[in-house]
């Protein structure tokens, strides 16, 4: 069994905030570095990444706020307090996609050359798992996600004596697996956008099942609807959307 630990700060920096920032920085660097290899203008990549980051930050916060609407309706100013915590992965993912689409709409080159947009999306998808891994290391170091009770030997012994799944560790391993799989299979995708949609499909599928290891019915649990948390419902929607899109593409 692993002992419970929580490293709130590393030097002057809050641990989770530091690793979240590094989680944005890591894929950003690799995407820019590899843009030229794929014959993509680094300036366009730089601009679209900035829009992705802005959209992600806003989406991460709104995704959390929408799970607790009553609390924030009573005190709307609390919505702006990002530094107090309360961010969601899927909110950031959706917000980043919206930011990228918004930029494409108003950029003349991207609006007329959709293949460039999807090639950038593929490049981001290849290195996005590095951001997931890095940010989840921050979650692990502060024990941010309470797992369901388990008897497995790698469970974490919480202060109340219960042994729980190390959810953050699972998410790190999942991100690592996705990164390896995408980079092994990247040359198999001939159509621009294929890597991006495969990432969405694979991540939503694995995330749904990994969230079964999260706690439920405790003060630290995520809100649930019909027995599933919000991330699981979003995973289902994304998975079905990608499957539907692929079926339509094949038929028409």
N, C-alpha and C positions, 0 to 999 in steps of 0.2 A: 504493500500500500504506500501511496505517496502522502507525505504530511501536508497539511494546509499551509499556505504561505501567501503573503500579499505584499509585494514591493511597490509601495505607493509612489516613491520618488527615486530617481537616479540623479544624484547631484542636485542641481537646482530645478531639474525638469520633472514634471509629472510623468510617470512611466507610460501610462496609456496614451496621453497626448503626444509624447515623443515618438512612440512607435506608430501611431496613426499618421503623423507627419512623414515619417520615414516610409510608411506604406504608400503614400502618394508619390514620394520622391523616387523610390526605387524603379517602378515601372516607367515613370516619366523619363528617367535617364536612359533606360534601355530602349525605349521606343524612339527617342530622338537619335540615339547612336545608330540604330539599325534602319532608320528611314532612308538614308542614302543608298544602302544596299538593295532596297526595294524600289529604287528610282522614284522616291516620293520627296517632294520639296520640303526640307526641314522647317521652313518658315510656316507653311500651312499646318504641319504637324504641331509645331509650337503653339500656334493660335488655337487650334481645335482642342489641344490638351488643356489650355487655360479655361476654355469654356466647359470642358468636361469636369475639371476640378471645381469650378464655381457651381455648376449644376449638382455635382455630387455632394458638396458641403451643404447646400440648401436642402437637397433631397434627403440626406441623412437625418437632418434635424426634423424636417416636416414628417418623415416617416415615423419618427418616434412620437411627435406631438399628436399625430392622428390616432395613435393608439390610446392616448389619454386625453381626449378632447375636453372633458369636464374640468380637469385640473387647469388646463391652459386657458379655457374660456373665462375662468374666474380671475386669472392673472395673466393676460396676454403678453405682458412685458417679459415674462419668463421664457417665452418662445425664443427670444434673442440671446439668451444666456447659454451659448454653446459650451462654454467652459465648465458648466456644471454637469456635463455629461448628458446622455440621452440621445444617442444616434443609432441609426439602423443601417445594416448593410444593403438591403434591397432598396431602401429609400435612396441611398447614395448611387446604387447601380442605375436605377430608373432616372434619377436626376441627372446623372452623367450622360446617359443616352439622350435625354431631352436637350441638354446643353449642346451636344454634338450635332443633333438634328437642327437645332436652332441656328447654329453657326453655318451648317451646310446650306440652309435656306437663303442666307444673306451673303454667302460668298459666291461670287459669279463663277469662279473656276470649278468649285465643288458642285454647284447646282447644275452645271452642264456636263460634268464628268463624274457620274455616280460611281464609276469603277475606282476612282481615286479614294472616294469616301470609304468604300467598303474595304479597300486595301489597308487604309489606316485603321479601320475597325478591327481587321484581322491582326494587325501588328499590336494594337492595344490589348486584344484578347490573349495574345501569346505571352505577354509580360504582366498582365493584370494579376495573375495568381501570385506573383512575387509580392504585390501589395497586400493581398489577402494574408499570405504567410506572415509578413512583417507586422501588420496590424494585429493579427491574432496572437503573436508572441506577446504583445502588450497586454492583451486580454488574459493570457495565461499567467503572466507575472503578477497581475493583480487579482487573479481568480474572479474574473468578471461575470462568468456565466455559471449559474448553479445547475449541476447535472442531476439527473434522476438517481435514486438510490440504486446501488449495484453491489454485487459480491465479487466482482472481477478483481484480480490481484493488482491491477494498475489504478484502481479507484483512489480518489483523494479523500482523506479523513478530515471532515469539516469540524469546526470548533464544537458543534453540538454532538459529536461522536458518530454521526452518520457517514457512511462511505458512499461517495457519489462519482458519477462519470466525469472525467476530465474533458468537458465539452470543447474548451479552447484548444486542447491538444489534438482532438479529433479534427477540428477545423484546419489546424496547421498541416496535419498529415494529408487531409483532403486537398488543400491548396497545392501541396507539394506534388501529389499524384497527378492532379490536373495539369500542372506546369510541365511535368515530364511527358505526359500523354500528348498534350498539344504540340510540344516541340518534336516529338518522335513522328507524329502524323502530319505535321504541317505541310509537307510536300505532296500529300495525298489529296489535298483540297485544291481543285483547279479553278473553281469559280470564286471570284472575290466575295467576301462575306461568309464563306463556308466555315472558316476557323471561328469567327465570332459567334455564329449561330450554334456551332458544336459546343463551344464553351458554355453558352447559355443553357443548352439542353443538358449537358453533363453536370454543370453546377447545380441547377435546379433539382435534378434527380437526386444527386447525392445529398444536397442540403436537406431535402425533405426527410430522408431517412436518418440523417445525423441529428436532426432536431427531435427525434423520438427519444434521444438520450438526455434531453433537457428536463429539468424539474417541472412539475405542474402542480397547481393548487397551493403554492407557498407564496409568501410575500415577495420573494425574489424572482418568481416565475413570470414569464411573458404572458400577456393577455391571450386568452384562447377563445375560439369560436367553433362550436360543435366538436370540441376535443382536439382541435388543431390550432397551433399558434399562427400569428399573422404571416410569419416567414414561410410556413408550410403552405398556406393558401396561395401566397404569391408564387411559390415554387411550382405549384400545380398549374396556375394560370400561365406562367412562362413556358412550362413544359408542353402543355396542350397547344399553346400558340405556335411554338416551333414545329411541333408535329403536324399541325393543321397547315402551316405554311409550306412545309416540305411536300405534303400530299397535294396541295393545290399546284405547286410548282411542277410536280411530275405530271399532273393531269392536264394542265393548261400551259 
